[in-house]
């Protein structure tokens, strides 16, 4: 901690010119690396004139498969998910354990991040209004993927002797394959995933978040923070440091309690803004449907819009990445299916509700004033759309963005750490090394431009979802069997409501 | 079947006085005692992933602590006075859980200590004894 302040002090002493130079220097050094990683991982196949990244195909194919294979569990299980979260099936004797609601809330605050505010703006800028349609479709399909991975997360979690639990894809990959007589392959997959999540945590759950939080802060301060990305980065890194290494858990606890209210606050105001532009709603919705199938004015046409929509949806709700199953696996239940059913709500809240609302705020603003955002992109664009109605809104939005970014970073530092401890054991020293690396990337995220950040983050997501989805295909029959048995017992009345 | 009296204990002085009053009552009516410790807990709260991971462990230790420091020490003295005693530790909303326990154990009377919270505190968080008095199907004695 001291050392961090020392570095901060030294950096503060340098001149303003040099300050601007730091941002640029780091930026120009990392951009080519990002582009290279992006090119390798984001191998694209040309399809009818559009560039289809393999990763998107991989995730969407998985989501479509699980939706059909599980017989549209995303629709069928929805009502039951709400009953479970409400506690209708909660045994009073297990009170005091992690409830379905708590696991869902924690997982949601990990996924509701900058992607819901800034990522949607990116989608609309690059993929046109039609991207919104595909974003919603992807959210809907993603519910099935989530269902499979969260069920497996609980089923194969690891309970340590002292009673604490650790679960997630690395455990279900290892154990699941081993149960099917492929022990060696299971070990390989578990390790592959653990490496993926601990490196991947540095992108989606780290650099992208801190980058966009900085952009919005700079935005509301009228550009006063231009070139000071490194400073904001260090401050953010300092706060993250104090929580994950300094053990100041109260900060994380407070954030965890503020985030749900910020999300509600954000949605309420977004709906007000949309309603204030009520006359443009039909055109905005019309544009979404038109764009989805004609892809007017978008590179790659309708397919281009589709790809962008899917890509941003996955980035936001994390279905197929397996991260949420780490958070969900803490629930104590005899029926892993229940947690899978509850997790259906996650892409629903994150993508179908929050992302759609953001898209409509931007969409209605675009109809009223096509050039409302000027050069602004990402979170700044969303902010501009709100600003048209409420001039003061960018300030609470900046605060909300900061909170979302922060809670997502804290959650992801935990996910990454689980990957790390899976690989290197629970040694304190090793964990501290990982946490230090994590903090360094928080700072770096504020300095690098959005483009390269997205490239790296997307690329790393790919790295995580390859082993995960591959494993899900193999283990899906187990989930299906449990699912059928569970719903049969609900129907026969063997599993009863307590309320 | 003898009558049962439920006493809410939380280690506070008020709850000890409630136990005192309940013991007198139990002797006069030759009733059995149920000592209940309710740990305030809501299934609808927000936690970090780390807190979730440790939740099961924490729950066990909370129960252990309630038993060791509050309930168990009372048992010997009460049994020496010839009373039959049961103990129970439960997580949940305090008033609601006490009523559930009263129902489960078929008690005929509830004793609870008055916490004497400030007016502001009561205004915001409500009062356990007031909630109990309002909703209980059996008589409730609030001991000051």
Contacts between the chains, C-beta under 8 A, distances in Angstrom:
chain1	res1	chain2	res2	distance
A	87	B	43	5.5
A	90	B	43	6.6
A	92	B	90	7.9
A	92	B	92	7.3
A	92	B	100	6.6
A	95	B	41	6.3
A	95	B	43	7.3
A	95	B	90	6.6
A	95	B	91	4.1
A	95	B	92	4.9
A	95	B	97	7.7
A	96	B	39	6.6
A	96	B	41	5.3
A	96	B	59	4.3
A	96	B	62	7.1
A	96	B	63	7.7
A	96	B	90	7.9
A	96	B	91	3.0
A	96	B	92	7.8
A	97	B	55	6.3
A	97	B	56	6.1
A	97	B	59	6.0
A	98	B	47	7.8
A	98	B	52	5.0
A	98	B	55	4.6
A	98	B	56	7.4
A	99	B	43	3.5
A	99	B	44	7.4
A	100	B	43	7.8
A	101	B	43	5.4
A	101	B	44	5.2
A	102	B	43	6.6
A	102	B	44	7.7
A	102	B	45	6.5
A	102	B	46	7.3
A	102	B	47	5.6
A	102	B	52	6.6
A	103	B	52	6.4
A	105	B	46	5.2
A	105	B	47	7.6
A	106	B	46	7.2
A	106	B	47	5.8
A	106	B	48	6.9
A	106	B	49	5.6
A	106	B	52	5.8
A	109	B	46	7.3
A	110	B	49	7.2
A	162	B	57	6.2
A	163	B	56	5.1
A	163	B	57	3.9
A	163	B	60	6.3
A	164	B	53	5.3
A	164	B	54	5.4
A	164	B	56	7.2
A	164	B	57	5.4
A	165	B	53	6.0
A	165	B	56	6.7
A	166	B	53	6.9
A	249	B	48	7.2
A	249	B	50	7.5
A	252	B	48	4.8
A	252	B	50	7.8
A	253	B	47	7.8
A	253	B	48	6.4
A	253	B	51	7.6
A	256	B	46	4.7
A	256	B	47	6.2
A	256	B	48	5.2
A	257	B	46	5.1
A	259	B	46	7.6
A	260	B	46	6.1
A	326	B	49	7.2
A	327	B	49	5.0
A	327	B	52	6.8
A	330	B	49	7.3
A	330	B	52	3.7
A	330	B	53	5.4
A	330	B	55	6.5
A	331	B	52	8.0
A	332	B	56	6.0
A	410	B	48	6.6
A	411	B	48	7.8
A	411	B	49	5.9
A	414	B	48	7.6
A	414	B	49	4.5
A	414	B	50	6.2
A	415	B	49	7.7
